[in-house]
Amino acid sequence: MVYMEIAILALLLAGLGSQWIVARVNAKLMQNTAAMLSHDVAEAMKSILESLPEVLTEFKDQMIPQEPVNPLAQMFMQHLSQSLGGNQVPGLENIKEIIPREDDGTFSKP
């Protein structure tokens, strides 16, 4: 009986030892994976931040309105800018002409 108990204890210790080794290998593997993931996330963020000005420029170019400015709004903005000290309101310097109106008051196409 003594030999059987010793064999059982030896197998239990071998099992615990092998589990400890597997746990250490898994811990090292997880540590390396976390470091690689952190590096990949940092590279992705760097890439996004480097391309952000180009993306914002494209977005801004797409957001430019395609229809002309309302003449009443233009007159109001000019009056407002003159009453505030003559500072020019951004965007008004690009407006070259007032859109003509039809007899019924609607705007005609340029």
Beta strands, then each sheet from edge to edge (+ up, - down):
end
